[in-house]
Amino acid sequence: MPQSRWTLMLVPHDNERVRSFQVSGKSIRAAASALLMGALLLGTFSIAFFVKQSKHVQNASLRAENDALASEVDEMRKQMEALDRSIAALTQKDEELRVVAGLPEIDPDVRRVGIGGPGSTGGSVLARLNPRVGRKVETTGQDLSALTRRAALLRSSMDEALTTIERNRERMASTPTILPANGHLSSLFSGTRYHPVLRVSRPHKGIDIAARVGEPILAAARGRVIFAGNRSNGYGNMVEIDHGYGYVTRYAHASRLHVRRGQTVDRGTRIADVGATGLTSGPHLHYEVEQNGNQVDPLNFVIGDALP
């Protein structure tokens, strides 16, 4: 079979002669194949070039992000160090509060790590991709977890101490700790005493404070008045106060009462005036303290012979 041939003619626009070239079909196919191969190679190289450039840009971006993350972690650690100092200062205050509240000391090792096990992120993806930044993030996470546990323990301890102090404060406010009148002790608490009016020996369930008629009688502690009136047992005009926590106080022989039954009073409230009502040889305050149903010496509760 004869080989096909192609004639290429170049026709100029001026008066020059027409030029013609004859080429075989095989040559044309070879040239087309060469052009196609060149285009494919050029495309392949171009794609490889742009992929490589993209990876360079991506790696640079990742490095920048890692550096930014590392900087943020460093800044976070500075803030955590400041928080650690604050927790240490509050811990010192908490130890003082526990002493005031009468609570046992918390073991220093327990305070240092808080409660619960240590926090750990283990083999995180970040640690595998970037060990330097990964280690920073993991260590920071563990320290933050420890700070959180320490803060939780501190809050619990301070709540316990403040609650105990408040409860003790309320109990202290309800404990009869002052002498209710300004005067001198004329008779002490005794299991047996010669009564100056009855002229017989009998128990003296309280103390007597000699004072002028009209001298203020003050509540020895906070409480609720459960009796205010005249008693026929020789106590005359009397006030009786229930302070809670098992404490009851009585103030006898008053000339005038300033409170009524059911009224709430604080320590130092004027509840009556000194007098000589009832069975008595002269003006004075007869003062009793009852603890859990038992008569006790009022002087056992007076702090430093406190006067009103």
C-alpha positions as a Markdown table, in Angstrom:
| # | Residue | x | y | z |
|---|---|---|---|---|
| 1 | Met | 0.0 | 0.0 | 0.0 |
| 2 | Pro | 1.5 | 3.3 | -1.1 |
| 3 | Gln | 2.4 | 5.7 | 1.9 |
| 4 | Ser | 0.1 | 8.8 | 2.1 |
| 5 | Arg | 1.8 | 12.1 | 1.7 |
| 6 | Trp | 0.8 | 15.6 | 2.5 |
| 7 | Thr | 1.6 | 18.8 | 0.7 |
| 8 | Leu | 2.0 | 22.0 | 2.7 |
| 9 | Met | 1.8 | 25.2 | 0.6 |
| 10 | Leu | 3.0 | 28.6 | 1.8 |
| 11 | Val | 1.2 | 31.4 | -0.2 |
| 12 | Pro | 2.8 | 34.8 | 0.3 |
| 13 | His | 0.7 | 38.1 | 0.1 |
| 14 | Asp | 3.2 | 39.8 | -2.1 |
| 15 | Asn | 4.4 | 38.7 | -5.6 |
| 16 | Glu | 6.8 | 36.1 | -4.4 |
| 17 | Arg | 6.4 | 32.6 | -5.6 |
| 18 | Val | 4.4 | 29.9 | -3.7 |
| 19 | Arg | 6.4 | 27.4 | -1.8 |
| 20 | Ser | 5.3 | 23.9 | -1.2 |
| 21 | Phe | 6.5 | 21.0 | 1.0 |
| 22 | Gln | 5.6 | 17.4 | 0.9 |
| 23 | Val | 5.6 | 15.4 | 4.1 |
| 24 | Ser | 4.5 | 11.9 | 4.8 |
| 25 | Gly | 1.6 | 11.0 | 7.1 |
| 26 | Lys | 4.0 | 9.1 | 9.3 |
| 27 | Ser | 6.0 | 12.3 | 9.9 |
| 28 | Ile | 2.9 | 14.3 | 10.8 |
| 29 | Arg | 1.9 | 11.6 | 13.3 |
| 30 | Ala | 5.3 | 11.6 | 14.8 |
| 31 | Ala | 5.3 | 15.4 | 15.2 |
| 32 | Ala | 1.8 | 15.3 | 16.8 |
| 33 | Ser | 2.9 | 12.6 | 19.2 |
| 34 | Ala | 6.0 | 14.6 | 20.1 |
| 35 | Leu | 3.9 | 17.7 | 20.7 |
| 36 | Leu | 1.5 | 15.7 | 22.9 |
| 37 | Met | 4.3 | 14.1 | 24.9 |
| 38 | Gly | 5.9 | 17.5 | 25.4 |
| 39 | Ala | 2.6 | 18.9 | 26.6 |
| 40 | Leu | 2.1 | 16.0 | 29.1 |
| 41 | Leu | 5.6 | 16.4 | 30.4 |
| 42 | Leu | 5.2 | 20.2 | 30.8 |
| 43 | Gly | 1.9 | 19.6 | 32.7 |
| 44 | Thr | 3.4 | 17.0 | 34.9 |
| 45 | Phe | 6.4 | 19.2 | 35.8 |
| 46 | Ser | 4.1 | 22.2 | 36.4 |
| 47 | Ile | 1.8 | 20.2 | 38.8 |
| 48 | Ala | 4.8 | 18.8 | 40.7 |
| 49 | Phe | 6.2 | 22.3 | 41.0 |
| 50 | Phe | 3.0 | 23.8 | 42.4 |
| 51 | Val | 2.5 | 20.9 | 44.8 |
| 52 | Lys | 6.0 | 21.3 | 46.1 |
| 53 | Gln | 5.5 | 25.0 | 46.5 |
| 54 | Ser | 2.2 | 24.4 | 48.3 |
| 55 | Lys | 3.9 | 22.0 | 50.7 |
| 56 | His | 6.5 | 24.6 | 51.4 |
| 57 | Val | 3.8 | 27.2 | 52.1 |
| 58 | Gln | 1.9 | 24.7 | 54.3 |
| 59 | Asn | 5.0 | 23.7 | 56.3 |
| 60 | Ala | 5.8 | 27.4 | 56.8 |
| 61 | Ser | 2.2 | 28.0 | 58.0 |
| 62 | Leu | 2.4 | 25.0 | 60.4 |
| 63 | Arg | 5.7 | 26.2 | 61.8 |
| 64 | Ala | 4.2 | 29.6 | 62.4 |
| 65 | Glu | 1.1 | 28.1 | 64.0 |
| 66 | Asn | 3.3 | 25.9 | 66.2 |
| 67 | Asp | 5.4 | 28.8 | 67.3 |
| 68 | Ala | 2.3 | 30.8 | 68.1 |
| 69 | Leu | 0.9 | 27.9 | 70.1 |
| 70 | Ala | 4.1 | 27.5 | 72.0 |
| 71 | Ser | 4.1 | 31.2 | 72.8 |
| 72 | Glu | 0.5 | 31.0 | 74.0 |
| 73 | Val | 1.4 | 28.0 | 76.2 |
| 74 | Asp | 4.3 | 29.9 | 77.7 |
| 75 | Glu | 2.0 | 32.9 | 78.5 |
| 76 | Met | -0.5 | 30.5 | 80.0 |
| 77 | Arg | 2.2 | 29.0 | 82.2 |
| 78 | Lys | 3.1 | 32.5 | 83.5 |
| 79 | Gln | -0.5 | 33.1 | 84.4 |
| 80 | Met | -0.6 | 29.7 | 86.1 |
| 81 | Glu | 2.5 | 30.6 | 88.1 |
| 82 | Ala | 0.8 | 33.7 | 89.3 |
| 83 | Leu | -2.3 | 31.6 | 90.2 |
| 84 | Asp | 0.0 | 29.2 | 92.1 |
| 85 | Arg | 1.3 | 32.1 | 94.2 |
| 86 | Ser | -2.2 | 33.2 | 94.9 |
| 87 | Ile | -3.2 | 29.7 | 96.0 |
| 88 | Ala | -0.1 | 29.5 | 98.2 |
| 89 | Ala | -1.1 | 32.8 | 99.9 |
| 90 | Leu | -4.7 | 31.6 | 100.4 |
| 91 | Thr | -3.4 | 28.3 | 101.7 |
| 92 | Gln | -1.5 | 30.2 | 104.5 |
| 93 | Lys | -4.7 | 32.0 | 105.4 |
| 94 | Asp | -6.7 | 28.8 | 105.4 |
| 95 | Glu | -4.2 | 27.2 | 107.8 |
| 96 | Glu | -4.7 | 30.2 | 110.1 |
| 97 | Leu | -8.5 | 29.8 | 109.8 |
| 98 | Arg | -8.3 | 26.1 | 110.7 |
| 99 | Val | -6.2 | 26.9 | 113.8 |
| 100 | Val | -8.9 | 29.5 | 114.9 |
| 101 | Ala | -11.6 | 27.0 | 114.1 |
| 102 | Gly | -9.8 | 24.2 | 116.0 |
| 103 | Leu | -9.7 | 22.0 | 113.0 |
| 104 | Pro | -6.8 | 19.5 | 112.3 |
| 105 | Glu | -4.0 | 20.6 | 110.0 |
| 106 | Ile | -4.1 | 19.2 | 106.4 |
| 107 | Asp | -1.1 | 17.2 | 105.4 |
| 108 | Pro | 1.3 | 19.3 | 103.2 |
| 109 | Asp | 1.5 | 16.6 | 100.6 |
| 110 | Val | -2.3 | 16.5 | 100.3 |
| 111 | Arg | -2.4 | 20.3 | 99.9 |
| 112 | Arg | 0.3 | 20.2 | 97.2 |
| 113 | Val | -1.4 | 17.8 | 94.9 |
| 114 | Gly | -5.0 | 18.3 | 95.9 |
| 115 | Ile | -7.4 | 15.4 | 95.7 |
| 116 | Gly | -7.7 | 12.8 | 92.9 |
| 117 | Gly | -5.0 | 11.3 | 90.6 |
| 118 | Pro | -2.7 | 13.4 | 88.4 |
| 119 | Gly | -4.0 | 14.6 | 85.1 |
| 120 | Ser | -2.2 | 13.4 | 82.0 |
| 121 | Thr | -3.0 | 13.6 | 78.3 |
| 122 | Gly | -0.8 | 10.5 | 77.5 |
| 123 | Gly | 0.5 | 10.1 | 74.0 |
| 124 | Ser | -1.4 | 13.0 | 72.4 |
| 125 | Val | -1.5 | 13.5 | 68.6 |
| 126 | Leu | 0.2 | 16.8 | 69.0 |
| 127 | Ala | 3.0 | 15.2 | 71.0 |
| 128 | Arg | 3.6 | 12.8 | 68.1 |
| 129 | Leu | 3.4 | 15.5 | 65.4 |
| 130 | Asn | 5.5 | 18.1 | 67.3 |
| 131 | Pro | 7.3 | 16.7 | 70.4 |
| 132 | Arg | 8.6 | 20.1 | 71.5 |
| 133 | Val | 5.2 | 21.8 | 71.6 |
| 134 | Gly | 3.4 | 18.6 | 72.6 |
| 135 | Arg | 5.5 | 18.2 | 75.7 |
| 136 | Lys | 4.8 | 21.8 | 76.7 |
| 137 | Val | 1.0 | 21.4 | 76.2 |
| 138 | Glu | 1.0 | 18.1 | 78.1 |
| 139 | Thr | 3.0 | 19.4 | 81.0 |
| 140 | Thr | 0.9 | 22.5 | 81.2 |
| 141 | Gly | -2.3 | 20.4 | 81.2 |
| 142 | Gln | -1.0 | 18.3 | 84.1 |
| 143 | Asp | 0.0 | 21.4 | 86.1 |
| 144 | Leu | -3.4 | 23.0 | 85.4 |
| 145 | Ser | -5.1 | 19.9 | 86.6 |
| 146 | Ala | -3.1 | 19.9 | 89.8 |
| 147 | Leu | -3.9 | 23.6 | 90.3 |
| 148 | Thr | -7.6 | 22.9 | 89.8 |
| 149 | Arg | -7.5 | 20.1 | 92.4 |
| 150 | Arg | -5.6 | 22.3 | 94.9 |
| 151 | Ala | -8.1 | 25.1 | 94.4 |
| 152 | Ala | -11.0 | 22.7 | 95.0 |
| 153 | Leu | -9.4 | 21.3 | 98.2 |
| 154 | Leu | -8.7 | 24.9 | 99.4 |
| 155 | Arg | -12.3 | 25.9 | 98.8 |
| 156 | Ser | -13.6 | 22.9 | 100.7 |
| 157 | Ser | -11.2 | 23.5 | 103.5 |
| 158 | Met | -12.0 | 27.2 | 103.8 |
| 159 | Asp | -15.7 | 26.4 | 103.7 |
| 160 | Glu | -15.3 | 24.0 | 106.5 |
| 161 | Ala | -13.2 | 26.4 | 108.6 |
| 162 | Leu | -15.6 | 29.3 | 108.1 |
| 163 | Thr | -18.6 | 27.2 | 108.9 |
| 164 | Thr | -17.0 | 26.0 | 112.1 |
| 165 | Ile | -15.9 | 29.5 | 113.0 |
| 166 | Glu | -19.4 | 30.8 | 112.4 |
| 167 | Arg | -20.9 | 27.9 | 114.4 |
| 168 | Asn | -18.4 | 28.6 | 117.2 |
| 169 | Arg | -19.1 | 32.4 | 117.0 |
| 170 | Glu | -22.8 | 31.7 | 117.4 |
| 171 | Arg | -22.1 | 29.4 | 120.3 |
| 172 | Met | -19.8 | 32.0 | 121.9 |
| 173 | Ala | -22.5 | 34.7 | 121.4 |
| 174 | Ser | -24.9 | 32.4 | 123.3 |
| 175 | Thr | -22.5 | 31.6 | 126.1 |
| 176 | Pro | -22.9 | 33.7 | 129.3 |
| 177 | Thr | -19.4 | 35.3 | 129.6 |
| 178 | Ile | -20.0 | 38.6 | 131.4 |
| 179 | Leu | -21.0 | 39.6 | 134.9 |
| 180 | Pro | -24.5 | 41.0 | 134.4 |
| 181 | Ala | -24.2 | 44.0 | 136.8 |
| 182 | Asn | -21.6 | 46.4 | 138.0 |
| 183 | Gly | -20.9 | 45.8 | 141.7 |
| 184 | His | -19.1 | 43.6 | 144.1 |
| 185 | Leu | -19.5 | 39.9 | 144.7 |
| 186 | Ser | -21.3 | 39.5 | 148.1 |
| 187 | Ser | -22.0 | 35.8 | 147.9 |
| 188 | Leu | -20.5 | 33.0 | 145.8 |
| 189 | Phe | -21.9 | 29.8 | 144.3 |
| 190 | Ser | -22.0 | 27.1 | 147.1 |
| 191 | Gly | -23.5 | 23.7 | 147.9 |
| 192 | Thr | -24.4 | 25.0 | 151.3 |
| 193 | Arg | -24.6 | 28.6 | 152.6 |
| 194 | Tyr | -26.2 | 30.2 | 155.7 |
| 195 | His | -29.2 | 32.2 | 154.4 |
| 196 | Pro | -29.2 | 35.7 | 156.0 |
| 197 | Val | -33.0 | 36.0 | 156.1 |
| 198 | Leu | -34.1 | 32.4 | 156.7 |
| 199 | Arg | -31.1 | 31.8 | 159.0 |
| 200 | Val | -30.7 | 28.2 | 157.8 |
| 201 | Ser | -28.0 | 26.5 | 155.7 |
| 202 | Arg | -29.1 | 25.8 | 152.1 |
| 203 | Pro | -27.5 | 25.6 | 148.7 |
| 204 | His | -26.7 | 28.8 | 146.9 |
| 205 | Lys | -27.3 | 28.1 | 143.2 |
| 206 | Gly | -25.7 | 31.3 | 141.9 |
| 207 | Ile | -23.8 | 34.4 | 142.8 |
| 208 | Asp | -24.9 | 37.7 | 144.4 |
| 209 | Ile | -23.7 | 41.0 | 143.1 |
| 210 | Ala | -24.3 | 43.8 | 145.5 |
| 211 | Ala | -25.3 | 47.1 | 143.8 |
| 212 | Arg | -27.5 | 50.2 | 144.2 |
| 213 | Val | -31.1 | 50.0 | 143.3 |
| 214 | Gly | -31.6 | 50.9 | 139.7 |
| 215 | Glu | -28.2 | 49.7 | 138.6 |
| 216 | Pro | -28.6 | 48.2 | 135.1 |
| 217 | Ile | -28.9 | 44.4 | 134.8 |
| 218 | Leu | -27.6 | 43.2 | 131.4 |
| 219 | Ala | -28.1 | 39.9 | 129.5 |
| 220 | Ala | -25.0 | 37.8 | 129.9 |
| 221 | Ala | -25.4 | 36.4 | 126.3 |
| 222 | Arg | -27.7 | 36.3 | 123.4 |
| 223 | Gly | -30.9 | 34.4 | 123.9 |
| 224 | Arg | -34.7 | 34.5 | 124.2 |
| 225 | Val | -36.6 | 35.6 | 127.3 |
| 226 | Ile | -38.7 | 32.6 | 128.5 |
| 227 | Phe | -39.9 | 34.3 | 131.8 |
| 228 | Ala | -40.2 | 37.9 | 132.9 |
| 229 | Gly | -42.3 | 38.5 | 136.0 |
| 230 | Asn | -42.6 | 37.9 | 139.7 |
| 231 | Arg | -41.8 | 34.5 | 141.2 |
| 232 | Ser | -43.2 | 33.4 | 144.5 |
| 233 | Asn | -40.1 | 31.3 | 145.4 |
| 234 | Gly | -38.4 | 34.3 | 147.0 |
| 235 | Tyr | -36.7 | 35.5 | 143.8 |
| 236 | Gly | -39.1 | 38.5 | 143.4 |
| 237 | Asn | -39.0 | 40.2 | 140.0 |
| 238 | Met | -37.0 | 37.9 | 137.8 |
| 239 | Val | -35.9 | 37.4 | 134.2 |
| 240 | Glu | -35.1 | 34.0 | 132.7 |
| 241 | Ile | -33.3 | 33.6 | 129.4 |
| 242 | Asp | -32.8 | 30.5 | 127.2 |
| 243 | His | -29.5 | 31.0 | 125.2 |
| 244 | Gly | -29.6 | 27.7 | 123.4 |
| 245 | Tyr | -26.7 | 25.2 | 123.5 |
| 246 | Gly | -28.1 | 24.0 | 126.9 |
| 247 | Tyr | -27.6 | 27.4 | 128.6 |
| 248 | Val | -30.2 | 29.2 | 130.7 |
| 249 | Thr | -29.6 | 32.2 | 132.9 |
| 250 | Arg | -31.7 | 33.8 | 135.7 |
| 251 | Tyr | -31.6 | 37.3 | 137.1 |
| 252 | Ala | -33.5 | 37.8 | 140.4 |
| 253 | His | -34.6 | 40.5 | 142.9 |
| 254 | Ala | -35.0 | 43.2 | 140.2 |
| 255 | Ser | -36.7 | 46.4 | 141.0 |
| 256 | Arg | -37.9 | 46.9 | 137.4 |
| 257 | Leu | -38.1 | 44.7 | 134.3 |
| 258 | His | -37.4 | 46.0 | 130.8 |
| 259 | Val | -38.1 | 42.9 | 128.7 |
| 260 | Arg | -41.1 | 40.6 | 128.1 |
| 261 | Arg | -41.5 | 36.9 | 127.5 |
| 262 | Gly | -40.6 | 35.8 | 123.9 |
| 263 | Gln | -38.3 | 38.8 | 123.3 |
| 264 | Thr | -34.8 | 38.1 | 121.8 |
| 265 | Val | -31.9 | 39.9 | 123.5 |
| 266 | Asp | -28.2 | 40.2 | 122.8 |
| 267 | Arg | -25.3 | 40.2 | 125.2 |
| 268 | Gly | -25.3 | 43.5 | 127.0 |
| 269 | Thr | -29.0 | 44.3 | 126.5 |
| 270 | Arg | -30.5 | 46.0 | 129.5 |
| 271 | Ile | -33.1 | 43.6 | 130.8 |
| 272 | Ala | -33.9 | 44.8 | 134.3 |
| 273 | Asp | -32.7 | 47.1 | 137.2 |
| 274 | Val | -31.1 | 46.0 | 140.4 |
| 275 | Gly | -33.6 | 45.9 | 143.3 |
| 276 | Ala | -34.5 | 44.2 | 146.6 |
| 277 | Thr | -37.8 | 42.4 | 145.7 |
| 278 | Gly | -38.4 | 38.9 | 147.0 |
| 279 | Leu | -36.7 | 37.2 | 149.9 |
| 280 | Thr | -33.5 | 39.4 | 150.4 |
| 281 | Ser | -31.7 | 41.4 | 153.0 |
| 282 | Gly | -30.7 | 44.2 | 150.7 |
| 283 | Pro | -30.4 | 45.4 | 147.1 |
| 284 | His | -28.4 | 43.0 | 144.9 |
| 285 | Leu | -28.6 | 40.8 | 141.8 |
| 286 | His | -28.9 | 37.1 | 142.3 |
| 287 | Tyr | -27.5 | 35.5 | 139.1 |
| 288 | Glu | -27.7 | 31.9 | 138.1 |
| 289 | Val | -26.4 | 29.8 | 135.2 |
| 290 | Glu | -27.9 | 26.5 | 134.2 |
| 291 | Gln | -26.0 | 24.2 | 131.8 |
| 292 | Asn | -27.9 | 21.2 | 130.4 |
| 293 | Gly | -30.3 | 21.2 | 133.3 |
| 294 | Asn | -27.6 | 21.5 | 136.0 |
| 295 | Gln | -26.9 | 24.5 | 138.2 |
| 296 | Val | -23.2 | 25.6 | 137.7 |
| 297 | Asp | -21.0 | 28.3 | 139.0 |
| 298 | Pro | -21.5 | 31.4 | 136.9 |
| 299 | Leu | -17.9 | 32.5 | 137.5 |
| 300 | Asn | -16.7 | 29.5 | 135.5 |
| 301 | Phe | -18.0 | 31.2 | 132.3 |
| 302 | Val | -16.9 | 34.8 | 133.0 |
| 303 | Ile | -13.9 | 35.7 | 130.8 |
| 304 | Gly | -11.3 | 37.6 | 132.8 |
| 305 | Asp | -13.9 | 38.8 | 135.3 |
| 306 | Ala | -15.6 | 40.7 | 132.5 |
| 307 | Leu | -17.8 | 43.5 | 133.6 |
| 308 | Pro | -20.7 | 45.0 | 131.6 |
